[in-house]
Amino acid sequence: MKYINKLLLLLVLGAFAACTYEFPEPQIDEPTSGSADLTKIVSVGNSLTAGFMDGALYNRAQQNSFAVILAEQARAVGGGDFNVPNINSVNGFFQMGPQGPLGRLVLTVNPQTGATGPAPIGAGDLPSDFTGNKAALNNFGVPGITLLTALIPQTGGPASPANPAYNRLYERFASNPGTSTIIGDAAAALANGGTFFTFWLGNNDVLGYATGGASNPAILTSNSDFQQRLAAALGAMLAANPNAKGAVANIPSLAVLPYFTLVPWNALPLSQAQADQANQGYAAYNGGLAMARAGNLITAEEEQRRRIQFQAGQNGFVMEDEFLTDLSALGLPSIRQSKSTDRATLPLSAALGQPVGGNPALIRGISFPVEDQFVLTPEEQLEIRDKITAFNGFINAAVQANSDRLVLVDVNNLLDRVFQGQVSSGGVGLTASIIPPNGGFSLDGVHPNARAHAFVANLFIDQINQKWGANIPRANPNEYIGNDLPR
C-alpha cells in the first residue's frame, strides 16, 4: 500500500511537471514604510542621538549613532540623506591635559600594575565650528542637554560665567547662536519637508544628578518642570508638521550603566599591617559610637552599621553618608564603610586609595572619607529610580495622548534585558559592560558603543514597523564595532 501511495505521488508530481503552468516564486515581503513616511527624518536629542561615545564626540562615533543607523536602514523604504553636524575629529575632546586637549578614551594597560582601564588616547581636538549647510541638517543631538536647555536660546551662547546653559557643541552648529534653540532648529527642519522624527530627551534631567553621586539636588529636574518642558518640546515638534509621525524613546535605568557598576563596594585592598594601622586611627570614633548607643542617640543597628573595621584583603572604603544620625555634637562625623548596597561611581576608581591634596596622611577611603559625589547610597538610588519612573510615566502619557502620530520606544526595557543577558544577535550576546567584544557600553561607562547603537536602532525599527505596518529592514549589529581591544 505504501508503494502504491508513493507511485501515485510520483505520477501526480510528473503530471504537474508536464504542465506549462508555473507556480509563482515564494513572495518575500518587500521593504515598505507602511503608513509612515521616512523620506526625511529629523532627530532631536542629547548625547545618545549625537553619537557621543568614549567620553567624546568624534568621527567614528558620530557616524554610528542609532539615528544614523536608523536613517541608513530607512533608505530601503525611500529615506533620503541624513546630514549630521560633522565634528571633523578622529579623537574628539575628552578633557584638557598638560599639553593641550586630550582625545577619547581607549583601553590601556598600566605598565606598572598591569591593570587594564580607560585612559585618554592622546591628542584630541577642541570642537570647531560646523562649516557645512546648517539648513540641511537632520541630526540635532547635542551632548549634555536637558529638556530645559533644549528650549532656551542661552544654550547657544554666548559663553560666560553667568550662563551655565551654554553648550559649545550646540553653538558650533546653531542656526543663530544666542537666539535660536535646539528644539526650534529641529522643528524648523521638520517643517521644511520633514516627514518623520525621533525624540529622545530627558535622560540628562536625572543623569547629571546621579553621576555626581546625588550631591547636587539643584540640578535634578522636578516632576512638574519635566512634564511642562516635555510638553513644550514634543509639542513644538508635533506642531512643526501636522502630518509628520514620530518615535519617542524613554529613559533607561541608571542601574544598568557600568559607570555605577565597575567599581566594587569592597575595592580597597589592604595588608594586615595597613589594616591594623587604619583601625588604630578609628578607635576613638568607634568608642564614640558606643557612647552614643549607650545614650540612646543611635540604635544598636546603626552603631554596627557605622563602626569602621579594616582587615587584610578587600575592604569597604570609608565614606560620607548624610542619611546617618547627626552626631556632630559629640564630634563624630557621619561616616561609615561602604556596603554591597552602595554604588560607587566610575571616577572613584582613579581617586580611591590616593593621597588627598598631596598629603600622604590623608588617603581617600582610609583616613579620608570618600566624598558624597563618588557614591550613591541606597536612599539615593531609590530616589533616582523613582524619578526615572515618574519621568517615563510622563513620556508614556505624552505618547499615548498623540497615539495616532507617535510610538513609544522602550529603551528602558531593552537595557534591562541587556543587563539580564537576554539580548543577542546571531548568537552573539550584548552585555552591560565595557569589556570587548560583547560589552555594549563605550569606555565612559554611560553611552552605548556602535554595536549597541545598532540594537537601539533596531528597537526603533521594530516599533515603527509594528505601529504603522512598515517593513524597514533591521540592521545587523554584528557589523558594527564594539570597543577596541586594549592598546
C-alpha positions, -999 to 999 in steps of 0.1 A, spaced: 0 0 0 28 24 9 44 15 -25 11 24 -43 8 57 -25 44 66 -34 37 57 -70 6 78 -71 25 107 -56 52 104 -83 26 103 -111 9 134 -97 42 152 -95 51 141 -130 17 154 -143 23 188 -127 58 188 -142 44 183 -177 20 212 -174 30 246 -187 17 263 -156 44 276 -133 39 281 -96 49 316 -85 81 320 -65 76 324 -28 70 360 -21 94 378 2 79 408 19 93 439 2 106 468 22 78 494 28 73 523 50 36 514 55 16 543 66 47 561 79 68 583 56 105 583 63 116 604 33 132 630 56 139 620 92 148 647 118 163 635 151 164 656 182 181 645 214 211 646 236 245 627 235 227 595 227 213 609 195 246 628 187 266 596 189 288 606 219 310 576 229 341 570 249 338 604 267 339 623 234 322 632 202 344 620 174 340 610 137 335 572 141 312 576 170 291 603 154 286 582 122 274 552 143 247 567 164 213 549 164 199 579 144 224 575 116 219 537 116 181 541 115 183 566 86 206 542 67 181 513 71 153 537 61 169 542 27 153 509 17 119 524 21 126 558 4 146 575 31 168 603 20 201 618 31 207 622 68 231 650 75 249 654 108 269 684 120 303 668 114 327 672 142 357 666 119 379 650 146 393 615 148 397 615 185 374 643 197 378 660 230 377 643 264 395 668 287 423 692 288 458 678 295 490 695 305 500 698 268 465 706 254 433 688 245 432 650 251 410 628 230 385 600 235 390 571 260 407 539 250 415 507 269 452 508 280 474 485 301 492 502 330 529 492 326 534 494 364 504 474 376 494 455 346 458 467 352 436 475 321 414 505 322 401 535 302 425 564 296 426 593 270 441 582 237 464 612 235 460 644 215 424 655 208 407 685 193 386 713 208 352 714 190 354 736 159 326 754 141 305 734 118 312 746 82 285 727 64 250 737 54 231 743 87 198 744 68 203 708 55 209 692 89 189 662 101 206 653 134 200 678 163 215 657 190 236 678 214 256 661 243 248 673 278 214 690 271 183 687 293 148 695 283 153 730 296 185 737 277 169 723 245 143 750 248 163 781 257 185 803 235 212 807 261 224 772 252 238 785 220 259 812 238 275 835 244 298 818 269 301 835 302 303 825 339 267 838 343 254 814 316 256 778 328 233 767 300 260 775 273 269 744 252 297 747 227 285 715 209 253 733 201 268 767 194 290 752 167 260 744 145 232 766 159 213 784 132 216 816 151 238 812 182 224 830 212 190 834 196 180 800 182 172 769 203 178 732 197 141 724 196 135 754 174 161 743 149 149 707 148 113 719 144 123 742 115 140 712 98 108 691 103 87 719 89 110 722 58 99 689 42 104 667 72 82 636 73 93 617 104 112 625 137 128 608 166 128 624 200 150 612 229 153 638 256 150 637 294 180 614 303 201 643 314 174 657 337 184 629 361 217 616 348 239 645 359 225 643 394 232 606 395 267 607 381 276 634 407 266 610 435 233 628 441 253 655 458 237 685 440 199 685 443 197 718 424 204 701 391 177 674 395 146 684 374 113 685 394 84 664 381 63 694 373 91 711 354 98 679 335 62 675 325 59 711 313 91 711 294 84 677 277 50 691 266 67 722 252 95 703 234 74 675 220 46 699 212 69 720 191 79 690 170 43 679 165 32 714 155 61 718 131 44 694 106 9 681 114 14 652 90 48 640 104 49 610 127 75 603 153 92 578 176 98 588 212 123 570 234 122 568 272 149 569 299 168 537 308 175 527 344 208 540 355 215 508 375 225 491 343 252 516 334 288 504 340 295 539 354 278 526 385 288 490 385 325 489 375 339 499 409 331 473 435 320 483 470 350 465 485 376 479 462 401 487 489 429 461 493 449 463 525 477 442 541 473 432 577 498 459 588 478 485 568 446 473 583 460 474 619 473 510 614 440 522 600 420 506 628 441 524 654 430 557 637 393 549 642 395 535 678 382 568 692 355 571 666 342 536 673 344 543 711 323 574 705 296 554 687 294 531 717 288 561 739 261 574 715 244 540 716 246 539 755 229 574 754 202 561 731 212 586 704 215 558 679 202 522 677 224 491 681 218 485 644 231 520 634 261 516 657 271 484 639 264 500 605 287 529 614 316 510 630 348 510 610 369 479 610 395 470 584 410 436 577 436 420 555 422 417 520 395 435 502 377 462 523 348 486 520 360 522 519 352 549 545 326 572 530 303 601 539 266 593 545 242 622 551 214 598 560 231 587 592 221 603 625 238 636 631 263 631 659 283 662 653 275 675 688 296 646 700 324 654 675 315 623 654 312 627 616 285 610 596 307 583 580 307 545 576 323 518 554 307 511 521 284 481 518 273 459 490 242 480 486 262 511 477 270 522 442 304 538 436 308 560 405 335 553 379 357 584 388 363 568 422 385 542 405 412 568 400 407 585 434 404 556 458 434 550 480 452 581 467 465 610 488 442 639 490 458 673 481 492 656 481 490 649 518 503 613 524 484 612 558 451 617 540 443 586 520 409 587 503 388 558 515 410 551 546 420 581 566 399 605 545 363 596 538 351 593 502 330 623 494 293 622 486 299 628 448 316 595 444 289 572 458 251 566 456 237 553 489 206 530 488 184 560 497 198 580 467 194 550 444 157 548 453 152 585 448 168 582 413 148 551 404 115 568 415 124 599 395 131 579 363 98 560 368 80 593 371 97 608 340 90 577 320 53 579 331 52 615 316 68 603 284 44 574 280 14 597 287 26 622 261 29 594 235 -5 579 244 -21 614 241 -8 615 205 -10 578 197 -21 584 161 12 601 154 37 588 180 51 554 191 70 547 223 104 531 220 111 514 253 148 516 256 145 512 294 132 476 288 159 469 262 188 478 285 172 459 314 172 428 292 208 435 282 217 437 320 200 403 324 219 387 295 188 383 273 199 403 242 219 389 213 223 389 175 233 359 155 241 341 188 265 368 199 253 384 231 253 421 242 264 427 278 261 457 301 298 462 303 327 479 286 347 447 281 352 437 244 340 421 223 305 418 238 304 449 260 277 472 248 288 504 266 316 527 254 345 533 278 329 562 296 305 537 312 274 557 302 270 558 265 264 528 242 291 519 217 284 515 180 273 479 182 248 487 210 235 516 190 226 491 162 204 472 187 188 505 197 182 514 161 165 480 156 142 487 185 131 519 168 127 500 136 106 473 153 83 498 169 78 518 136 72 485 117 46 474 142 29 507 146 25 517 110 27 484 91 61 491 78 88 467 68 120 486 74 150 461 73 168 457 106 205 464 109 229 436 117 245 447 150 275 423 144 286 445 115 292 474 139 323 477 160 322 474 198 351 486 220 386 484 207 410 459 223 435 473 249 465 491 235 
